[in-house]
Amino acid sequence: MAPEENKRIPGFDALRFFMVLLVIVMHASMTFMEYVPRWWYVQDDQKYLFFTFLVILLDRFPMTLLFFLAGYFSPPSFARRGFRSFLTDKVKRIGFPWLAGVFLVAPFFAYLSYENMVHRAVSIGEFTGKLFFGEFYQQAHYWFLGVLLFLFLLYSLYGFMAGKTAASKNRIARTPVIAAAWIVSIAAYYMSSTIKHADSWLNIGYVLYFQPARAAGYVMVFALGIYAYKKSWYTQNGWTPKWVFWGVIDAVVMGFSVVWVMIGGGFGETANRAVNSFLYNTTAVVSTLFLTGLFYRFQKKLGKLTEWFSPYSYGIYWLHSIALTVILRALKPLAIAGAVKWFVSITATLVICQTACKYILPRRRPGVPGARRVV
């Protein structure tokens, strides 16, 4: 049978928080990595190659996993609410915080990027009025909310037309479905990277802002999450990925990814694109299966470790870059080891965001980040 409509899976609540934590770790690591992108908001004078490899690995799977979890819990949410209520709820819980983040917070991060790239003073008013809606437009980390809202819209239209959201009893082989998601993601990543660099961003009408090379992978894994729910994955009588098996594969692929970066990928442009596409998307898909299997298998233990934070994963995600950036800028001139700054910034960010979500933000209002979970 499928998961009960109103029943949470504690392991997945813990997993959602763990992915948000890894996003914080990745963003903190970028400040201290070698070859830091010129646009990055805070760049410390101390650089470590270790953080470069850490960023490369963490850039591959946390967001993919969050899309998978969002897809997995979409069918029961739609079945419980219906088309109109489902959309209304998503607009309140995701759309409004997305708008606030993009137009009130993202210009601040865009200005930091401008400072690091241009090194020319300009007033905030002039920047916001002219440059932000030009070449320096970005949505910071709120891009995820815009894309997620779009996927929820697509799913609601599908659910409205199909009229059925209950778990299917027909047994469709899962291996071809997983393989299809993996292959389509690789192919789309490769083809996109032949047109624009894989790390480039695309702005569609100041609404959707994403990396084209990764877009198909996000859509596929969101759909895979829907399929997983409908086929009763992660239930007593359903299929759960064997975390040891997928964990070994994940470790091997990540190991190859590190080696590939170390050797510089010097095998020609076409080969480099092909290998990068394979390694990125294989890590994303395999990590999703490994971590969902792991957190479901040990959900009681893992849930206890994160129970204080997991109800506020959404709010922590929404707030984290603000707190992290301020903390890193305050720590930058201090004569202490970069690794210490890194650890302090992550810990302080987590504590500040958790405190804000639990004690400061009005949790009864569904449009406020941290008030409730995204899904």
C-alpha positions in Angstrom: 0.0 0.0 0.0 1.1 3.6 -0.5 2.1 5.8 2.4 -0.9 7.2 4.3 -1.9 10.6 3.1 -1.2 12.5 6.3 1.7 10.4 7.5 5.1 11.8 7.5 8.2 9.7 7.1 10.6 10.7 9.9 13.6 9.6 7.9 12.7 11.8 5.0 12.2 14.8 7.3 15.6 14.2 8.7 17.0 13.7 5.1 15.5 17.0 4.0 17.2 18.8 6.9 20.5 17.0 6.1 20.4 18.2 2.5 19.8 21.8 3.7 22.7 21.4 6.0 24.9 20.2 3.1 23.8 23.3 1.1 25.0 25.5 3.9 28.3 23.5 4.1 28.8 23.9 0.3 28.1 27.7 0.4 30.5 28.2 3.3 33.1 26.0 1.5 33.0 28.2 -1.6 34.4 31.1 0.4 37.6 29.1 1.1 38.0 27.1 -2.1 40.7 27.4 -4.6 39.5 28.8 -8.0 36.5 30.4 -6.3 34.1 31.9 -9.0 34.6 35.7 -9.4 31.0 36.3 -8.6 30.9 34.5 -5.3 29.7 36.8 -2.5 32.5 36.4 0.1 36.0 35.3 -0.8 38.5 34.8 2.0 42.2 35.2 1.5 42.9 31.7 2.8 42.3 29.1 0.2 42.2 25.3 0.5 42.1 22.7 -2.2 40.1 20.4 0.1 37.2 22.8 -0.1 37.4 22.9 -3.9 36.8 19.1 -4.0 34.1 19.3 -1.3 32.2 21.9 -3.3 32.5 19.8 -6.5 31.0 16.8 -4.7 28.3 18.7 -2.8 27.2 20.5 -5.9 25.9 17.3 -7.4 23.1 15.9 -5.2 21.5 17.9 -2.4 19.2 19.9 -4.7 18.4 16.8 -6.7 17.3 15.0 -3.6 15.1 17.9 -2.5 13.3 17.7 -5.8 12.9 14.0 -5.4 11.3 14.4 -2.0 9.1 17.1 -3.3 7.9 14.9 -6.0 7.4 11.9 -3.7 5.0 13.8 -1.4 3.1 15.6 -4.2 0.5 12.9 -4.9 -0.8 12.5 -1.4 -0.9 16.3 -1.0 -2.9 16.7 -4.2 -5.2 13.8 -3.3 -5.9 15.4 0.1 -6.4 19.0 -1.1 -7.6 18.8 -4.7 -6.5 21.0 -7.6 -7.5 24.5 -6.3 -6.5 24.0 -2.7 -3.2 22.3 -3.7 -2.2 25.3 -5.9 -3.3 27.9 -3.4 -1.3 26.2 -0.7 1.9 26.1 -2.8 1.5 29.7 -3.8 1.2 30.7 -0.2 4.0 28.5 1.1 6.4 28.8 -1.8 5.3 31.6 -4.1 5.2 34.4 -1.6 8.5 33.5 0.1 10.0 33.2 -3.4 8.8 36.7 -4.3 10.2 38.1 -1.1 13.5 36.4 -1.6 14.0 37.4 -5.2 13.0 41.1 -4.9 14.0 41.9 -1.4 17.1 39.7 -0.7 18.6 38.6 -4.0 19.6 42.2 -5.0 21.9 42.3 -2.0 23.7 39.2 -3.2 23.8 40.4 -6.7 25.4 43.6 -5.5 28.1 41.6 -3.7 28.8 39.8 -7.0 29.0 43.1 -8.8 31.5 44.4 -6.2 33.7 41.3 -6.6 33.6 41.4 -10.4 33.7 45.1 -11.3 35.4 46.7 -8.3 33.6 50.0 -8.9 31.4 51.7 -6.4 27.8 52.3 -7.2 24.8 53.3 -5.1 22.3 50.6 -4.1 19.6 52.6 -5.7 21.4 52.8 -9.0 22.3 49.1 -8.9 18.8 48.0 -8.1 17.2 50.2 -10.7 19.6 49.5 -13.6 22.1 46.7 -13.1 20.0 44.1 -11.1 17.5 43.7 -13.9 20.3 43.5 -16.5 23.5 41.4 -16.6 23.7 41.0 -12.8 20.2 39.6 -12.3 20.1 36.5 -10.1 17.8 34.9 -7.6 20.5 33.7 -5.2 19.4 30.4 -3.6 15.7 31.3 -4.1 15.8 29.9 -7.7 15.0 26.5 -6.2 11.6 27.8 -5.0 10.7 29.3 -8.4 11.5 26.0 -10.2 9.8 23.9 -7.5 6.6 26.0 -7.8 6.7 25.6 -11.5 6.9 21.8 -11.1 4.1 21.8 -8.6 2.0 23.7 -11.2 2.8 21.1 -13.9 1.9 18.3 -11.6 -1.4 19.9 -10.5 -2.4 20.3 -14.1 -1.5 16.6 -14.7 -3.5 15.6 -11.6 -6.5 17.7 -12.7 -6.6 16.2 -16.1 -5.9 12.6 -15.1 -8.3 12.7 -12.1 -6.4 10.0 -10.4 -3.7 10.3 -7.8 -4.0 7.1 -5.9 -1.1 4.6 -6.0 -1.3 2.2 -8.9 -1.5 -1.5 -8.3 0.0 -2.3 -11.7 3.6 -3.5 -11.4 5.8 -1.5 -13.8 9.4 -2.4 -13.7 11.4 0.2 -11.7 14.7 -0.5 -13.4 13.8 1.0 -16.8 12.2 4.0 -15.1 15.4 4.7 -13.0 17.5 4.1 -16.1 15.4 6.4 -18.2 15.6 9.2 -15.7 19.4 8.7 -15.5 19.9 8.5 -19.3 17.7 11.5 -20.1 19.5 13.6 -17.5 22.9 12.7 -18.9 21.8 13.4 -22.5 20.2 16.7 -21.7 23.2 17.8 -19.6 25.6 17.0 -22.5 23.5 18.7 -25.2 23.0 21.8 -23.1 26.7 22.0 -22.3 27.5 22.1 -26.1 25.5 25.4 -26.3 26.4 27.1 -23.0 28.7 26.2 -20.2 27.2 23.7 -17.9 27.5 26.1 -14.9 25.8 29.0 -16.8 22.4 30.3 -15.7 19.3 31.1 -17.8 16.7 33.8 -16.9 13.2 33.3 -18.3 11.2 36.5 -17.8 12.7 37.1 -14.4 10.6 34.2 -13.1 12.4 31.0 -13.8 16.1 31.2 -13.2 18.1 28.0 -13.4 21.1 26.2 -14.9 19.9 24.7 -18.2 22.3 21.7 -18.1 20.7 20.5 -14.8 17.1 21.4 -15.5 16.1 18.1 -17.2 17.7 16.2 -14.3 15.6 18.1 -11.8 12.4 17.4 -13.8 13.3 13.7 -14.1 14.0 13.2 -10.5 10.9 15.1 -9.5 8.9 12.7 -11.7 10.8 9.8 -10.3 9.7 10.8 -6.8 6.1 10.8 -8.0 6.6 7.4 -9.6 8.2 6.2 -6.3 5.1 7.2 -4.3 2.7 5.7 -6.8 4.6 2.4 -6.7 4.7 2.3 -2.9 8.5 2.7 -2.5 9.6 3.2 1.1 6.7 1.3 2.6 6.6 -2.0 4.6 5.5 -4.0 1.5 7.2 -1.8 -1.1 10.6 -1.4 -2.5 13.3 0.4 -0.7 16.8 0.9 -2.3 19.5 -1.1 -0.5 21.6 1.6 1.0 24.8 -0.5 1.1 24.6 -1.5 -2.6 23.9 2.1 -3.7 26.3 3.6 -1.2 29.2 1.5 -2.7 28.3 2.7 -6.2 28.0 6.3 -4.9 31.4 6.1 -3.3 33.0 4.8 -6.5 31.5 7.4 -8.7 32.4 10.2 -6.3 36.0 8.8 -6.2 36.2 8.9 -10.0 34.8 12.5 -9.9 37.6 13.6 -7.6 40.2 11.8 -9.8 38.7 13.4 -12.9 39.0 16.9 -11.4 42.6 16.2 -10.3 43.7 15.1 -13.8 42.1 18.2 -15.3 39.8 16.4 -17.8 42.4 16.8 -20.5 41.0 14.5 -23.1 39.4 16.9 -25.6 36.3 19.1 -25.4 33.8 16.4 -26.5 35.2 13.8 -24.1 35.3 16.2 -21.2 31.6 17.1 -21.7 30.6 13.5 -22.0 32.5 12.5 -18.8 31.3 15.5 -16.9 27.7 14.8 -17.9 28.0 11.1 -16.9 29.7 11.8 -13.5 27.4 14.6 -12.5 24.1 12.9 -13.2 25.2 9.5 -12.1 26.2 10.9 -8.7 22.9 12.8 -8.5 20.7 9.7 -9.2 22.8 7.2 -7.2 23.1 9.5 -4.2 19.3 9.9 -4.2 18.8 6.2 -4.1 21.5 5.7 -1.5 20.5 8.4 0.9 16.7 7.8 0.7 17.4 4.1 1.4 19.8 4.9 4.3 17.5 7.5 6.0 14.5 5.3 5.6 16.3 2.2 7.0 17.6 4.1 10.0 14.9 6.7 10.4 14.4 6.3 14.1 18.0 6.9 14.9 18.5 9.6 12.3 15.2 11.3 13.2 16.3 11.7 16.8 19.5 13.3 15.7 17.7 16.0 13.7 14.3 16.3 15.3 15.1 19.7 16.7 16.0 21.1 13.3 14.0 19.1 10.8 10.6 20.9 11.3 12.3 24.1 10.2 14.3 22.9 7.2 12.4 25.2 4.8 12.9 28.3 6.9 16.6 27.5 7.5 17.1 27.1 3.7 15.3 30.5 3.1 17.4 32.4 5.7 20.8 30.6 5.6 22.6 32.7 2.9 21.7 35.9 4.7 23.2 34.8 8.0 26.1 32.9 6.4 27.2 35.9 4.3 27.1 38.3 7.2 29.0 36.0 9.4 31.7 35.2 6.8 32.2 38.9 6.0 32.6 39.5 9.8 35.1 36.7 10.1 37.1 37.5 7.0 39.6 40.1 8.6 40.2 37.9 11.7 43.6 36.3 11.9 42.4 32.8 12.5 42.6 29.6 10.4 40.2 29.4 7.5 39.0 26.0 8.6 38.0 27.5 12.0 36.1 30.3 10.2 34.4 27.7 8.0 33.2 25.7 11.0 32.2 28.7 13.1 30.2 30.2 10.1 28.2 27.0 9.6 27.5 26.4 13.2 26.5 30.0 13.9 24.3 30.1 10.7 22.5 27.0 11.8 21.9 28.3 15.3 20.7 31.7 14.2 18.3 30.3 11.5 16.9 27.7 13.8 16.3 30.2 16.5 14.7 32.6 14.1 12.4 30.0 12.7 11.4 28.6 16.1 11.0 31.6 18.2 10.8 34.8 16.0 8.9 34.1 12.8 5.1 33.8 13.2 4.8 30.1 12.6 1.0 30.2 12.2 1.2 32.1 8.9 1.6 29.6 6.0 3.4 32.1 3.8 6.3 32.6 6.2 9.3 30.4 5.6 9.7 27.9 8.5 6.0 28.0 9.4 5.5 24.6 7.8 7.4 22.2 5.6 7.4 22.7 1.8 5.7 19.4 1.2 
